């Protein structure tokens, strides 16, 4: 794999060609080679960097997001029948085995479809909506849209029931609410609104997006707090000061995608400014890369576990968000920051002999074997960045 050559400017057309090659010659072949088995339905995601199967368990986060990935490859890159077949195979498996008796999406099932961990994460509902909407766009299969709408109907009234909300693998501190919920569902509902005329869906996306930009993004410091008190005030506690720069940047990317379709320039400007703010505060000036977690007031200890690690997903989310910001405002800082994170990412994460990326590094950039959230090699953040960055049908980037 050839790395993009560092230079004083960024040739966007050359960059897109590079990213397309990386997607089609490295990332997708890894998943087609190691992710699918003739004896196991769904997709194998508990994989080592060399593709070895570590477990056949199916984490619904990964299954549902893989539906999005292979559907998006078909919708946005090229209509290859194999990609649609992979998406359909995963869809058929999760539609049959992914929910409990109450209709809520489970956290983990076996390759045979037996529930191993029940509905312990509301985020699975968001990823279900996201995956089903993209699969419906690819296949026209009405079952996918019906399942997405059923999930929407079930989850919408639960989004303010904080005391009883399951959010594995990250529990919400008692008496608080979580940015991640508004972030995920603003994006999931926005995606669903593009394939259904039901106005409630777009309205729900806007409600959750305003939560992100008007509540969690704090005007006093320009930072997105991961947790707020239930009355929307910040708490001067370690949890209340928790900032995850890559999460905030990803969230702002979602808001830009949503707001670009609406007339709300003030919030759009806020989202772009927040990308810059979080990149600057999260960048490690000593070792490079984005720190996982920070304290908004610079105090210690930092609440976020593994806060000084360098994970792959903040890097790729930052790259996409910076390209989004550049396409809309064109200010020099966008591509300057993009070049920095791109050069760090492509010299630290790829495993060229196998195609995919290692996903966890310590602060110094050395491979980390600890499980940080889920024990998976997730086929989502990296291919999603590459797909969206080169999507010729997109109005932005």
Buried (B, 14 or more C-beta within 10 A) or exposed (E): EEBBEEEEEBEBEEBBEBBBBBBBEBBBBBBBEBBBEEEBBBBBBBBEBEBEBEBBBBBBBBBBBBBBBBBBBBBBBEEEEEBBEBBBBBBBBBBEBBBEEEEBBBBBBBBEBEBEBBBBBBBBBBBBBBBBBBBBBBBEBEBBBEBBBBBBEBBBEBBEEBEEBBBBBBEBBEEBBBBBBBBBBBBBBBBBBEBBEEEBBBEBBBBBBBBBBEBBBBEEBBBBBBBBBEEEEBBEEBBBBBBBBBBBBBBBBBBBBBBBEEEBEEBBEBBBBBBBBBBEBBBBEEBBBBBBBBBBEEEEEBBBEBBBBBBBBBBBBBBBBBBBBBBBBEEEBBBBBBBBBBBBBBEBBBBEEBBBBBBBBBBEBEEBEEEBBBEBBBBBBBBBBBBBBBBEEBEBB
